[in-house]
Amino acid sequence: MHDHAAEASLFKRRALFTFFCVFALLSVLVTNLYHLQVESYKDYATRSNDNRIRVVPIAPSRGLIYDRNGVLLAENLPFYSLDLVPEKISNMSETLDELGKLIEISEDERETFTEALKFHRRFKPLTLKNQLTEEQVAIFSVNQHKFPGISVEAGLKRNYPYGAQITHVLGYVGKINTRDRAQLERSDLWKNYAATKDIGKQGIEKFYESLLHGKPGHLEEEVNNRGRAIRTLKIVPPEPGQDIYLTLDLKLQQKAVELLTGLRGSIVAIDPRDGGVLAMVSSPSYDPNQFVQGINNKDYSALLNDKSRPLINRATQGQYAPASTIKPHLGLLGLDEKVITESTRVWDPGFWQIPGVERKYRDWKRWGHGWVNVYSAITESCDTFFYELAYKVGVDHIARFMEQFGFGQNTGIDIFEESAGNMPSKEWKRLKYNQAWYIGDTISVGIGQGYWTATPLQLANAVGIMANKGRRFPPHLLRSIKDNTAKIDSPINELPPIELKNPRNWNIINEAMRQTAHKSRFTDATYTAAMKTGTAQVIGVAENTKYDANKIAEHFRDNALVVAYAPFEDPKIVLAVVMENAGWGGANAGPVARAMLDEYMLRDTWKPQP
């Protein structure tokens, strides 16, 4: 017999339990639906939009670079490139072979692409060929359906109209490499380069990258489940980089290039009134346009292995013995310390000896200059006078005084490629070589030789301070910045002046430099100039050996130097010329200085463009 009452009771309990379970599950479902549809609506709606909306970054156009007169030095030109998305190509080698039948792809281009592919993210496009012609674009467009994952892309490339004439000032832009990316990521700037392939590598392009680059924009487009664009939803335009105007004077720059054609050396010209660089040439040079789209290994190796070192900026990185060009500064030190006076005379028999020592330090004029004072010592470049001056003053005092003129330290010019040169002292030699300083070392420093080295930029800066009678304006290349609204001049930076115990000493030395100029290269000039020449030994010559340039290798011959400024009464231009292995400074660098000053002082004034 069945107990119906018990069975009914059991059924009711089971039904009630089942009801509560179903109710609990439904409650969980409803709660979860509420969470998804109401509380988390914005979050999941955003995720959904991300799945159907693609954000494409838009590269900004790079700022332009002009000279002081508005002449365009760096521009942006349109170009077409052939880009591949690696993950969309099943057989890369076969695809490249097929492409080669339509468009010429050189072995260098294919090799460079294959090498870059090893370090490239497969879902991002990679350029196979730059500089497509219109005919190549047309041919590929007709056959594009055969090459999924390959497309022709348009863009802007940097172009330098004056090529090698301004390379060491402007520098160049090049492809962003792994080192560049790592640095951008460390600086939290990588997001600004999402659509950019190039970055400043040298010179102005690198130093003012933050101004020239601009800010990227983006495009939001709706895509289907296959990633194909359906429609554009939103465009945020990029902010172009700022245009910059340099202190450079293109016409003077081109004159300097002309004067150094076929030679190794440098010319630097500065406006002493504000430190603006008017010309900065390093010879030989190279075409920066080679680097814009990526230089091939063969061409780069040729530049790298060239014995004339065109990649080095001799104006800021070349380190040369300043030779006699620093005799005016040493004369100024002697006057200010009262080691000599305006009327002090020294007898020059053609040599000088340290008291109690047999060795003779020769003057360049073997029979000597006779009696000389500070004026004739500078105009005739008498070594003996400055041997004795250096001996009396001492190297440490010389070093401290010359550091005020910028020797032995970076000038702070607005490019990164700069060497400090070397201003020797007793402490420097002890730290560098763990050796004592000898009197003979001081004697060599007294004529700008020995351990003393300087760059052409430092020499121009130092003579600018002399011409300014102590006022100091660090050399710079930026003149003004132009944005969408206005042109803003760069502020002039003036350092505390050099103060002498007797300010009249400036006049004595500058007058000596004026006499030097008008007794030699400027006798017929229609303006008044000042100058000092120098001839720097590259190798030592034995005491009783006569120097003969014809009997030694060309790269061991003397360097020719000159510093000058004009007009004497109110200097507007100072310059330094260094010509490697050219021989006598007055005979070889002197005419170059005269031609440069003539170009600047006698030409018709250019009218600046608005």
C-alpha positions in Angstrom: 0.0 0.0 0.0 1.3 3.5 -0.9 1.2 6.2 1.7 -0.3 8.9 -0.5 0.0 11.6 2.2 3.7 11.0 2.5 4.2 11.0 -1.2 2.3 14.3 -1.6 4.3 15.8 1.2 7.6 14.7 -0.5 6.4 16.0 -3.9 5.6 19.4 -2.3 9.0 19.7 -0.7 10.8 18.7 -4.0 8.7 21.1 -6.0 9.3 23.9 -3.5 13.1 23.2 -3.6 13.1 23.1 -7.4 11.1 26.4 -7.4 13.6 28.1 -5.1 16.5 26.8 -7.3 14.9 28.1 -10.4 14.1 31.4 -8.8 17.7 31.7 -7.6 19.1 31.0 -11.0 16.7 33.4 -12.6 17.7 36.0 -10.1 21.3 35.5 -10.9 20.5 35.8 -14.6 18.5 38.9 -14.2 21.2 40.5 -11.9 23.9 39.7 -14.5 21.7 41.0 -17.3 21.2 44.2 -15.3 25.0 44.5 -14.7 25.8 44.0 -18.4 23.0 46.1 -19.9 22.8 48.9 -17.3 25.8 49.2 -15.0 28.5 48.1 -17.6 26.8 49.5 -20.7 29.4 52.2 -21.4 32.3 49.8 -21.0 30.9 47.1 -23.3 29.6 49.7 -25.8 33.1 51.1 -26.0 34.5 47.6 -26.5 32.0 47.0 -29.2 32.9 50.2 -30.9 36.5 49.3 -30.7 35.7 46.1 -32.6 34.0 48.0 -35.4 35.8 51.4 -35.3 39.4 51.6 -36.4 41.6 54.5 -35.4 44.2 55.4 -38.0 46.9 57.9 -36.9 47.7 60.8 -39.3 51.3 62.0 -39.5 51.9 65.8 -39.2 53.8 67.7 -41.9 57.3 68.6 -40.8 58.1 72.2 -40.2 60.1 74.0 -42.9 63.6 75.6 -42.4 64.6 79.0 -43.8 67.7 81.1 -43.8 67.7 84.6 -42.2 66.4 86.1 -45.5 63.5 83.7 -46.0 65.2 81.3 -48.5 63.8 77.8 -48.1 66.5 75.4 -47.0 64.5 72.3 -46.1 61.1 71.4 -47.7 58.6 68.6 -47.9 57.9 67.0 -51.3 55.1 64.4 -52.2 56.2 60.8 -52.9 54.8 57.3 -53.4 56.0 54.1 -51.8 55.2 50.4 -52.1 54.2 49.0 -48.7 53.7 45.4 -47.6 51.8 44.0 -44.6 53.9 40.8 -43.9 51.1 38.8 -42.2 48.9 39.1 -45.3 51.5 37.5 -47.6 51.7 33.7 -47.5 54.9 33.4 -49.6 57.1 36.4 -49.3 59.9 35.3 -51.7 57.4 34.3 -54.5 55.5 37.6 -54.0 58.7 39.7 -54.4 59.6 37.8 -57.5 56.2 38.5 -59.0 56.4 42.1 -58.0 59.8 42.4 -59.7 58.3 41.5 -63.0 56.1 44.6 -62.8 58.3 47.1 -61.0 62.1 47.1 -60.9 63.3 46.1 -57.4 67.0 46.3 -57.0 69.1 43.7 -55.1 69.9 46.4 -52.5 66.2 47.2 -52.0 65.3 43.6 -51.6 68.2 42.9 -49.2 67.3 46.0 -47.1 63.7 44.9 -47.0 64.5 41.3 -46.0 66.8 42.5 -43.2 64.3 45.0 -41.9 61.6 42.3 -42.0 63.4 40.3 -39.3 62.8 43.0 -36.7 59.4 44.2 -37.9 56.0 43.6 -36.5 54.1 41.4 -39.0 50.8 43.2 -38.8 52.3 46.7 -39.6 53.1 47.8 -43.1 56.8 47.9 -44.2 58.1 49.8 -47.1 59.7 47.8 -49.9 60.4 50.6 -52.4 60.5 54.3 -52.2 60.3 57.0 -54.9 57.8 55.2 -57.2 57.4 57.0 -60.5 53.9 57.8 -61.9 54.3 55.0 -64.4 55.2 52.5 -61.7 52.2 53.6 -59.6 49.9 53.2 -62.7 51.3 49.7 -63.5 50.8 48.4 -59.9 47.4 49.9 -59.6 46.2 47.9 -62.6 47.6 44.7 -61.0 46.9 45.4 -57.3 44.1 42.8 -57.1 46.8 40.1 -57.6 48.8 41.3 -54.5 46.7 41.2 -51.3 48.5 43.0 -48.5 50.4 45.3 -50.8 49.5 48.9 -51.5 50.9 52.2 -52.9 51.0 54.8 -50.2 51.4 58.6 -50.7 53.3 60.8 -48.3 55.7 63.7 -47.8 59.5 63.3 -47.8 62.1 65.8 -46.6 64.1 67.4 -49.4 67.2 69.7 -49.1 67.3 71.9 -52.2 70.9 73.0 -51.6 72.2 69.5 -50.9 75.8 69.3 -49.6 76.1 73.0 -49.2 74.4 73.1 -45.8 74.6 69.5 -44.7 76.6 70.0 -41.5 74.2 72.7 -40.3 70.9 71.2 -41.2 71.7 67.6 -40.7 69.1 65.3 -42.1 66.1 63.1 -41.2 66.2 59.3 -41.5 64.1 56.2 -40.7 63.2 55.7 -37.1 65.4 52.7 -35.9 65.3 50.6 -32.7 67.6 53.0 -30.9 65.4 56.0 -31.8 62.3 54.1 -30.7 63.8 53.1 -27.4 64.8 56.8 -26.7 61.3 58.0 -27.6 59.7 55.4 -25.3 61.9 56.4 -22.5 60.9 60.1 -23.0 57.2 59.0 -23.3 57.1 60.5 -26.8 56.5 57.3 -28.8 52.8 57.9 -29.2 53.5 61.1 -31.1 55.3 59.1 -33.7 52.6 56.5 -34.4 52.2 57.6 -38.0 55.7 59.0 -38.5 58.5 57.1 -40.1 61.3 59.7 -40.0 63.1 61.6 -37.2 65.9 64.2 -37.1 69.3 62.5 -37.1 71.9 65.3 -37.2 72.2 69.0 -37.0 69.3 71.4 -36.7 66.9 68.6 -37.7 67.8 66.7 -34.6 68.3 69.6 -32.2 64.9 71.1 -32.9 63.0 67.9 -33.5 60.4 68.8 -30.9 59.6 72.0 -32.8 59.7 70.6 -36.3 57.9 67.3 -35.8 54.4 68.6 -34.9 51.5 66.6 -33.3 49.8 63.7 -35.0 46.1 63.6 -35.8 43.8 60.6 -36.3 41.0 59.2 -38.4 38.2 57.1 -37.0 36.6 54.8 -39.6 33.9 52.0 -39.3 35.1 48.6 -40.6 33.3 45.4 -41.2 34.1 42.0 -39.8 36.8 41.6 -42.5 38.5 44.9 -41.5 37.4 46.7 -44.7 36.6 50.4 -44.2 32.9 51.2 -44.6 32.7 54.9 -43.8 34.7 57.6 -42.1 33.3 58.7 -38.7 35.6 61.4 -37.5 38.9 63.2 -38.6 41.1 65.0 -36.1 43.7 66.9 -38.3 47.3 66.8 -37.2 49.2 69.9 -36.1 52.0 70.7 -38.5 55.5 71.3 -37.1 56.7 74.9 -36.6 58.7 76.6 -39.3 62.1 77.9 -38.1 64.3 80.6 -39.5 68.1 80.3 -39.0 70.7 83.0 -38.6 72.4 81.5 -41.6 73.0 83.6 -44.7 72.7 81.3 -47.7 74.7 83.6 -50.0 77.6 83.8 -47.6 77.4 80.1 -47.0 77.6 79.4 -50.7 80.6 81.7 -51.0 82.4 79.7 -48.3 81.5 76.4 -50.1 83.0 77.8 -53.3 86.2 78.9 -51.6 86.7 75.4 -50.0 85.8 73.4 -53.1 88.3 70.5 -53.4 89.9 71.3 -50.1 89.6 70.0 -46.6 88.8 72.5 -43.9 86.2 74.8 -42.5 84.9 78.4 -42.5 82.8 79.8 -39.7 81.3 83.3 -39.8 79.4 84.9 -36.9 77.6 88.2 -36.2 79.4 89.4 -33.1 76.5 91.6 -32.1 74.3 88.6 -31.1 76.3 85.4 -31.8 74.2 84.4 -34.8 76.1 82.1 -37.1 76.1 83.6 -40.6 78.0 80.7 -42.3 79.3 77.3 -41.2 81.0 75.1 -43.8 82.8 71.9 -43.4 84.6 70.5 -46.5 84.3 68.0 -48.0 80.6 67.4 -47.4 77.9 65.0 -48.6 74.3 65.1 -49.9 71.8 64.7 -47.0 69.1 63.6 -49.4 70.8 60.2 -49.6 69.8 59.5 -46.0 66.1 60.7 -46.2 64.8 57.5 -47.8 67.5 55.2 -46.4 71.0 55.1 -47.8 72.2 51.8 -49.2 75.1 49.9 -47.6 77.5 50.6 -50.6 77.0 54.3 -50.5 77.2 54.5 -46.7 80.4 52.5 -46.6 81.9 54.8 -49.2 81.2 57.8 -47.0 82.3 56.0 -43.8 85.6 54.8 -45.3 86.5 58.1 -47.2 89.8 59.2 -45.9 88.7 62.9 -46.2 86.0 62.2 -43.5 83.0 64.0 -45.1 80.7 62.8 -42.3 82.6 64.9 -39.7 81.5 68.4 -39.1 84.9 70.1 -39.0 83.5 73.4 -38.0 82.4 72.0 -34.6 84.2 68.7 -34.3 87.5 69.3 -36.0 90.2 69.9 -33.4 93.2 71.9 -34.6 96.2 73.6 -33.0 95.1 77.3 -33.0 98.7 78.4 -33.8 99.4 82.1 -34.1 95.7 83.0 -34.3 95.6 83.1 -30.4 98.6 85.5 -30.1 96.3 88.5 -29.7 94.6 86.8 -26.8 98.0 86.0 -25.2 99.1 89.6 -25.7 96.0 90.8 -24.0 96.7 88.5 -21.0 100.3 89.8 -20.8 99.1 93.4 -20.8 96.4 92.9 -18.3 98.8 91.1 -15.9 101.4 93.8 -16.5 103.9 91.1 -17.6 104.4 93.4 -20.6 103.3 97.0 -21.4 102.5 98.7 -24.6 106.1 99.8 -24.9 107.8 96.6 -23.8 110.5 95.4 -26.3 111.9 92.0 -26.7 115.0 91.1 -28.8 114.4 88.3 -31.3 117.5 86.8 -32.9 115.5 84.0 -34.5 115.2 81.8 -31.4 114.5 81.8 -27.7 116.0 79.7 -24.8 114.8 78.8 -21.4 117.3 80.3 -18.9 120.0 77.8 -18.2 118.9 75.4 -21.0 120.8 74.8 -24.3 117.8 73.9 -26.4 116.7 76.7 -28.8 113.0 77.3 -29.6 113.1 78.6 -33.2 111.1 81.6 -34.5 109.5 81.1 -37.9 111.9 83.7 -39.3 115.2 82.0 -38.9 117.2 85.3 -38.8 114.8 86.9 -36.3 112.7 90.1 -36.2 115.1 92.2 -34.1 113.4 94.4 -31.5 109.7 93.8 -31.3 106.9 95.2 -29.1 103.3 93.9 -28.7 102.2 95.6 -31.9 105.0 94.3 -34.1 104.9 90.9 -32.4 101.3 90.4 -33.5 101.6 92.0 -36.9 104.8 90.0 -37.7 103.7 87.0 -35.7 106.9 86.9 -33.7 107.2 83.5 -31.9 110.1 84.6 -29.7 108.0 87.4 -28.1 105.3 84.9 -27.1 107.7 82.2 -26.0 109.0 84.6 -23.4 105.5 85.9 -22.5 104.2 82.3 -21.9 107.3 81.5 -19.8 106.6 84.5 -17.6 102.8 84.0 -17.3 102.7 80.2 -16.8 100.3 77.7 -18.3 97.7 77.6 -15.5 97.2 81.3 -15.8 97.0 81.0 -19.5 94.4 78.3 -19.2 92.2 80.2 -16.8 92.3 83.3 -18.9 91.6 81.5 -22.2 88.6 79.6 -20.7 86.8 82.9 -20.5 87.0 83.0 -24.3 85.5 79.6 -24.6 88.6 77.4 -25.2 88.5 73.9 -23.8 84.7 73.8 -23.5 81.6 73.5 -25.7 80.3 76.8 -27.1 76.7 75.6 -26.6 75.7 76.0 -30.2 72.3 74.5 -31.0 73.5 71.3 -32.7 74.6 68.2 -30.8 77.7 67.5 -32.9 80.4 69.5 -31.0 83.8 68.9 -29.5 85.2 70.8 -26.6 88.8 70.9 -27.9 91.5 71.0 -25.2 92.8 73.9 -23.1 95.9 72.3 -21.4 97.0 72.9 -17.8 99.2 71.1 -15.3 96.3 69.4 -13.7 95.0 68.3 -17.1 98.3 66.6 -18.0 98.5 64.9 -14.7 95.0 63.4 -15.0 95.4 62.6 -18.7 98.9 61.1 -18.8 99.9 60.9 -15.2 102.9 63.1 -16.1 104.4 66.3 -14.8 104.1 69.5 -16.7 107.4 70.8 -18.2 108.4 74.3 -19.1 108.8 73.2 -22.7 105.1 72.4 -22.7 104.3 75.9 -21.7 106.5 77.3 -24.5 104.6 75.4 -27.1 101.3 76.6 -25.7 102.6 80.2 -26.0 102.4 79.9 -29.8 99.1 77.9 -29.9 100.8 74.5 -30.4 101.5 71.5 -28.2 98.5 70.1 -26.3 96.2 73.1 -27.2 93.4 72.3 -29.7 90.4 74.3 -30.7 87.5 74.0 -33.2 87.0 76.6 -35.9 83.8 77.6 -34.1 85.7 78.3 -30.9 88.2 80.4 -32.8 85.4 82.5 -34.4 83.8 82.9 -31.0 87.0 83.9 -29.3 87.8 86.6 -31.9 84.2 87.8 -31.7 84.7 88.4 -28.0 87.9 90.3 -28.8 86.2 92.4 -31.4 83.4 93.1 -28.8 85.9 94.1 -26.2 84.7 91.5 -23.7 81.0 91.2 -24.5 80.1 87.5 -25.0 77.2 86.1 -27.1 77.3 82.3 -27.4 77.1 81.1 -31.0 73.6 80.0 -32.1 71.8 79.1 -35.3 68.1 79.7 -34.4 66.8 83.2 -35.4 63.1 82.9 -35.0 60.1 80.4 -34.9 56.9 80.8 -36.9 53.7 79.1 -35.9 50.1 79.6 -37.3 49.8 83.1 -35.8 53.1 84.9 -35.6 56.9 84.9 -36.1 58.6 84.9 -32.7 62.3 85.9 -32.5 64.6 83.7 -30.5 65.9 85.6 -27.3 69.5 86.7 -27.4 71.6 85.1 -24.8 74.4 87.3 -23.4 77.0 86.0 -20.9 78.7 88.3 -18.3 81.5 90.2 -20.0 85.2 89.7 -19.6 86.4 92.5 -17.4 90.0 93.6 -17.7 92.0 95.4 -15.0 92.7 98.1 -17.7 89.9 98.2 -20.4 92.3 100.2 -22.7 94.2 96.9 -23.3 91.3 95.9 -25.6 92.1 98.8 -27.9 95.8 98.0 -28.0 95.3 94.4 -29.2 92.5 95.3 -31.6 94.7 98.0 -33.1 97.5 95.4 -33.6 95.0 93.2 -35.4 94.0 96.1 -37.6 97.6 96.8 -38.5 98.1 93.1 -39.3 95.2 93.2 -41.8 96.1 96.4 -43.6 99.8 95.5 -43.9 98.9 92.3 -45.7 95.6 91.2 -47.3 93.5 94.4 -46.8 95.9 97.1 -48.0 93.4 98.1 -50.8 90.1 97.3 -49.0 87.4 99.9 -49.0 86.5 99.0 -45.5 88.6 98.6 -42.3 89.3 95.1 -41.1 91.3 93.3 -38.4 92.9 89.8 -38.7 95.5 87.4 -37.5 96.9 84.5 -39.4 98.4 81.2 -38.2 100.3 78.2 -39.5 100.0 75.1 -37.4 102.4 72.2 -37.5 100.8 68.8 -37.9 104.0 66.9 -37.1 107.0 67.9 -35.2 110.2 69.0 -36.9 113.7 68.3 -35.4 115.5 71.3 -34.0 118.1 71.6 -36.8 115.9 70.3 -39.6 114.4 72.7 -42.2 110.7 72.2 -42.9 110.1 71.4 -46.6 106.5 70.7 -47.6 107.6 69.1 -50.9 109.4 66.4 -49.0 106.6 65.2 -46.7 103.3 63.5 -47.4 100.4 65.9 -48.1 98.5 65.0 -44.9 101.5 65.9 -42.8 101.8 69.4 -44.1 101.0 72.5 -42.0 97.4 73.7 -41.5 96.6 77.2 -42.6 94.5 79.4 -40.3 93.1 82.9 -40.1 90.7 84.9 -37.9 89.3 88.2 -38.9 86.5 90.7 -38.5 85.1 93.8 -40.1 84.4 96.7 -40.1 87.0 97.5 -37.5 85.0 100.5 -36.0 81.8 98.5 -35.5 82.2 94.8 -36.1 79.3 93.1 -37.9 81.1 89.9 -39.0 83.9 87.7 -37.5 85.2 84.6 -39.1 87.6 81.8 -38.7 89.2 79.9 -41.6 91.0 76.5 -41.2 92.5 74.8 -44.2 94.0 71.4 -43.6 97.5 70.8 -44.9 97.4 73.9 -47.0 100.7 75.4 -45.8 101.3 79.0 -44.8 98.4 80.7 -43.2 98.8 84.2 -44.6 99.4 83.0 -48.1 96.6 80.4 -48.3 93.9 81.2 -45.7 94.4 84.9 -45.9 92.9 85.3 -49.4 89.9 83.2 -48.3 89.2 85.5 -45.4 89.5 88.5 -47.7 87.0 87.0 -50.2 84.6 86.2 -47.4 84.6 89.7 -45.9 84.4 91.2 -49.4 81.3 89.1 -50.1 79.6 90.3 -46.9 80.7 93.9 -46.8 80.5 94.9 -50.4 77.4 93.0 -51.8 74.0 94.4 -52.3 71.8 93.8 -49.2 69.2 91.1 -49.6 65.7 92.1 -48.7 64.1 89.7 -46.2 60.9 87.9 -47.4 57.8 88.3 -45.3 
